């Protein structure tokens, strides 16, 4: 790569990483009380650091369980591997009007396409990436990333990228189009992946010394091109050593036809690149929950082993559990040994009630009522009207999230795989009815069906009103 070109790439990478810098502190604060092992910030990534306990700030694990329930709920209700959650249909300018014109061979072909894509998603680790990383990161930090790595044999690997390892930027429309990933690899790993041709002198020395411990910082940048290259690729891919001073050396360079990083964001404020999720909203309550849980544990310790004052000395009082303070009679002690604190059951009741309130508020932030709605549908003591009202409330709350998932994760993942299969020649013998039409992803998960059913409530209400009116004026049916 030419000197000026690599210099420009490095400058872009530095700008993207600099824009991410203020978010790292926010993510680390959230991780400390919610997902302590999720963030991998530079300088805290080595094997020694990864082995260190990072959950010391967590005394009450309810928030961690709440976010895991949210992740499991999203997995089960939106992208369940046990049921079909998407299909393909023909569209006409954003509607499904043209779908009725597709003949039976065309519909069967769309079903085969869906089956092939579903198999590729499952075999590439798609569901593991969603359940173990993506949904958790979105809920906690507001942003997640899956890198879609196309293999030489045409298969794909869905690689979840940890928070702190990637940086992104957006175009003028607010759509993510720039991806930077920070890698750490030993000299042996670098040579195995990229060969020895363009490695730095430092890596060469580590190889000669059989150094299997030292890790080197590698940058992978995927940047948009102003116009497609000779292959028709719209993104360039550059790998280089971050500390290498030779601005002509790159480990590897190439390109992509589609943007290979899926970066769903929970909610994005105007002017922000990264999103904010429920973890940011609930962080204050989570910190209070840990604080008051510690206080209740300390109060219980004082009940079990109360601090005492013993006559015969002169010292400052200590109220720690089990502490013994030697005091003179002038301090107010009337007996040889006296408990310093009198904790009553009412003290525990107040503390327990406040902790339960905090847990309810945290659960609400992580959509706990939404998952209870699905669980409660099988209860006999709840009427159909109440169930329908809960469905509507759930659809309203989950609406913005579904729009974000559709536009930044699910739809791009399916469309990207279709484009790859087209280039690989695996989608052949397309029927004539599909030759010159638009094919769109249709989501049919439980949550999408709830949202679509809610949209029909207005139509149901209109029909009910007309039916009532028809008893007086039968011609109302004709107008309907």
N, C-alpha and C positions, 0 to 999 in steps of 0.2 A: 504494500500500500504506500502511496506517495506521502511524503513528509507533511505537506499542507493538509491533505485529506485526513490523516490520522490525528494531526493536531486539532483539526476541527471536531473530529469525533470525541477526542478527549475533553475538549472544552464543553461540548454538549453534555457529556456524562457528568462532568464536575457540576454543571448547572443543575442537572436533575437531582443529583445527590444532595446538593446544597439546599434545594427546595424541600427535600424530605427531612432535613436535619431537625427542625423544630418539632416534628411529629414523633421523633424517636423517644424523647423524654416522656411525652404523653403516653405512648404505647407501653413504656417500661413501668410507669406508675399503674396503669390498668393491669398489666400482667402480674405485678407483685401481689395483687389481692384477688386475682381471678384465674389467670392461666400462667403460672409462674415459669413454665418451661417453653412457652410459645414464641417468645421474642429472642432473636439472635442478633444482637447489636455488635458491630465491629469492636474488637478489643475484648469481647466476652464470648468467644466462640470456640476456643481451643478445647481439647478433650478434657483437660484438667477442670476448666470452668464448667463444662457440661455436666461433670460428675458432682458439682457442688449442689447442696440442698438450697433451693430457692423459694421454698414455701413457708419460710418462718413467719411471714406476715399473716398467714391464714390460720385462724383458730376455729372459726365456724365455716364449714365447707358448704353451707347452703348455696351461696352464689355460684360455686363451681358446679354443683349438681344442677342448679337452675339453667345454666348456660348449656350444659350437656343435654338436658331435657329439650331445650330449644333446638339444638343441633339435631337430636334424634327426631323431633317433631317435623322439622323441615325435611329431613331425609325421608321419613315415612309418608308424609303428606304431599310432597312435591316431586321428589325424584326417587321413589321407592324402587329398588332393584327387583322386587317381587311382583310388580305389576307394570303394565305399559303406561308411561307418563307422557309420551309425545307421539304424534303421528305426522304425516305429510299430506297436504292438500293443495289443490290448484287454486290460485287466487286471481282475481281480476281487479287490478288497481286497489289492492288492500282489502277486498271483500272475497267471500267464498262463493260468489255467484257463479263463477265459471266451473266450480267443482262438479255441478250437476251435469255438465256437458262432457265429462270424462267418461270414456267407455269402460267396460269391465276389465279388459287387459290393462288399461292405464291404472285403474285402482289397484289391481293386483301387483303391478309393478311398483307403485308407491308403497304398498305393504312390504314388498321384498326389500326395498330401500330402507325402510324403517327397521326391519329385522337385521339387516347387515350393520347399520349404524349402531343399533342397540348392542349387538354382539361385540363390535369394536370398542364401544364405551366400556363394557364390562371387562373385556380382556385387557384393556389398557390401564386399568386401575382407577377409572373414573369415580366409581362409588366409594372406594377407599379414600380418595383425595377429598371428596365432599364431606364424608362423615368424620374423618380424622383431623381435618385441617380447615377446609374452606368455610363451612358453616360456622365453626367455632371462631375463626378469625374475623369473619364478617360481623358476628354478634358482639365480640369483645372489642375489636379495634376499628370496625367500620369498613375495612378494606381487606381483601384476600387476593390471592394470585395462584393460578394454575398455569404452568407452562406446557403447551401441547408440543411434544417432541416427536416429530415424524421420523420413523426409523428407515434405514435403507431398504428393508423388505416391504415397505408400504404400511406397516402397522404403526400405531401411535402409542405413546406413553404419556399419561397425564401426571405431571410432576408438580405436587403442591410446594410452593415456595414459602419458606417461613417469613413471618413479619420481621423486618429489620434486614433481610437479605435482598429485597428488591426495592426499586424506586420506579415511579411511573410519571408520565406527564401526559397532558391532553392537548388536542387540537383546538381550533377556534370554535368548534361546536361542543366542546366539553367532553369529547369522546377520547378514551385512552388510546394513544397511538405510539407511545414511546415506552420502552422497557429497559431497565438496567438491573442486572443481577450481579451481586458480589459473591464470588466463590472463594473457597479456601481449599487448596489441594497440595499434596506433597509433590516432590519432584518426580517420583515414580508415576504418580497418577497423571501429572501433566503430560509426561512423555507418552504414556499409554494412550491418552486421548488425542494428542495433537502431533506426536512425533517429535524428533529432535531438531528439526530444521530451523525453527524460529525461536527456540527457548533462549532465555537470557543467560548471561555468564553465571549469575547466582544459582540458577537452577542446575546448570551444567556442573558446578562445583558440588552441589548437594548430591548429585548422581554419583560423581566420582568418589565422594566420601561415604557413600551408602547411607546417607542421612534419610531415614524413614520417618522422622518426627517433625522436622520443620515444615510449616505450611506457608504457601505463598498466595498472595491475594491476586485473584483473577477477575477480570471484568468481562461480562457478556452484555453487549449493547445491541438492541434492536431499534433502529431509527427509521422514520419514514423517509422515503425518497421523493424528491420533487416531481419526478416522472419515472415510470417503470424502466428498469434496466433492459438489457438485450434479451434476457430470458422472460421478461414480462413480470418480474418480481417487483413488488411495491415497497418492500422494506429491506434494508441492508442489515446484515448481521456481522458483528466484529467482536472477536475475542482477543484480549491483550492482557499482559501483566501490568497491574496497576502501578507498581513501583519502578517499572522499566523506564529508563531515561531515553533510550533510543526511539525516537518518534518515527521510525520507519518499519519497526518490527511488529507484526501481529501474529498471534498463534493460529488464527483461522479467520477467514472472512467468507461470507456467502450472502444469502438472501432468503426471503420468504414471500410467497404469493399472498398469504393471508397473515394478519397480525397474530402471532402464535401465543400471546399471553391473554388469558381470560382473567380479567380483574374486576370482579363484582364489588360494588360499593353499596353499603346499607343506605346511607343518605348523604348527599353531598350539598353543602352550602355554597351559594354563589361565590366564585373566586377561589374555592378550595379544589385541590387535586384529589386529596384523600377523603374518604368518607368517615362518618361518625356513627357508631352503632349503639345498641342498648348498654354496652359496657361503659361507654362514656357517660351516658345519662345516669346510670346507677352507681357510679363510682363513689359519690359522697355517701350514699346509704350503705354501700359495702364497707367503707372505712369505718363508719359509725358502728356497724354490726360487729366488726372485729374488735373495736374498742370496748363496746359494752359487753361482749361475750367474755373478753379477758377480765373485765371488772367483776362479772358475776362469778367467774371461776375463782378469782382472788377472794371475793366475799365468802364463797363456800369454803375455801381453805381456812379463812379466819374463823369460821364456825367450827370446823373440824379440829383445828389446832389454834386457838385464839392467842393473840399476844398477851403477855402477862407482865404485871408489875410486882416486883419483890422488894419489900422494905429492907433497906440495908445498903445504901450507896447513894450516888448522885450522878445520874446520866440522863441524856435526852431520851424521850419516849420513842419507842419504835413500834409501829403498828403492823409490821410484817407478820404473816402467819408463823406461829411458833416462837416469835421473838420474846426474850425475857429481858426486861429493863429493871435495873436495880435503882430504887428511888428512896428518898428519905420520907419520913412521915409528913413533912411539910408539903409534899406534892399532892396530898389529898388521899393517899392510900390509908385505909383504916384497918386492914388485915395484913397478915404476912404475905399472902399471895392474892392478887386480884386480877380478873380479866379486864382488859382495857376497853373492849368494844362489846356492845350489846346489840347483836344483829337479830332482828325479828323476822318472822315469816313474811310480814308485809313488805319488807325490803326486797325479798326475792320476787314477790308477786309483781311489784312495780317493774323490776328489771326484766322479768320474763315477758311481761306484756309488751314492753317496749321492743324487746328483741323480736317477738313474734310480729309486731307491726312492721319493723324493718324488713323482715323476711317476706312479708306479704307485698310490700312495696317493690322489693327487688324481684320477686316472682312476677309481678305485674309488668315490670320493665322488660323481662325476658319472656313475655307472652304466655305465662303459665295459665291464665284463664282460657286462652285459645285452645290449648291442648286438653284442658279439663272439659271443654265443650264437646270434643269428640268422644271423650270417655263417658260423659254423662248421657250421651244419646241412647244408651242401652238401659237407662234407669226407667223404671215404671212409674215413678212419682213425678216425672216431668212431662208436661203436656207438649203436644206437637207445636202449639203456638210459641211456647217458650223456647223450644229447640230452634224454630225458625228465626226468632228474634236473636238468639245467640249466633246463628249462622250469619245473619246480616251484620252483627257487630264484628264478628271475626273477619268477614270479607272487607269491611271498612278498614280495620286495623292492618290487615295483611296486604291490602291493595298496593300501597307504595313499595313494599318489599317485593311483591310478585313482579311489579313492573321493572324493578331494578334487576332481579334475577333473570327475567325474560330477556331484557335488552343487553345485559352485560355478561351473562354466563350461559344460560341454557340455549337460547337461540343461536348465538355465535358458535357454540360448541358443535351443534348439529350441522349448521350451515358450513362450517369449516371442514367437517368430515365429508360432507357431500362433495365439496370442491376437490378435496384430496382424492376421493374415489373416482371422480370424473377424470382427473389428470392421470390416474393410474390405469384407467381403462377398465375398471371393475364394474362400472354401470353401463352395460352394453344392451343392445337390442331394445332401446327405448321405444315404446309404442308411438305411433304417429300423433295420437291425441295429446301427448306430453311434449312434443317436439318444440313448440313455440309458445309455451305458457310459463307463467311464474309458479314456482313451487315454494310453499311457505310452511313453516313449522307450526303445528297445532298442538297446544298443550292440553292434556286430558287427565292431569293428576287430580287427586281429591280436592286440594286447595283451589285449583283452577276451576273445577266444577262448582265449588261453593261460590266463588266469585261470579261465575257466569249465571248461576241460579239467582243470585241476588239482583243481577241486572234485569231479570225477568219479572221482578216483583211489581214494577209499574204496569207491565202488560197484564199480569194477573189481576191487579186492582181495577184496571179499566174494564176487563171482561166481567168481573164481579158486579161492577156498577151498572154496566149495560144490561146484564141479566136481571138485575133488580128493576131497572127502568122498563124493560120489555114487558113486565107484567101490566104496566100502565099504557105504554106506547109500543106495541109490537114492531113498528117500523124501525125502532132503534137498532134491532138486529141487522137490518139491511144496511144501515150506515156503518155498523161495525165490520 
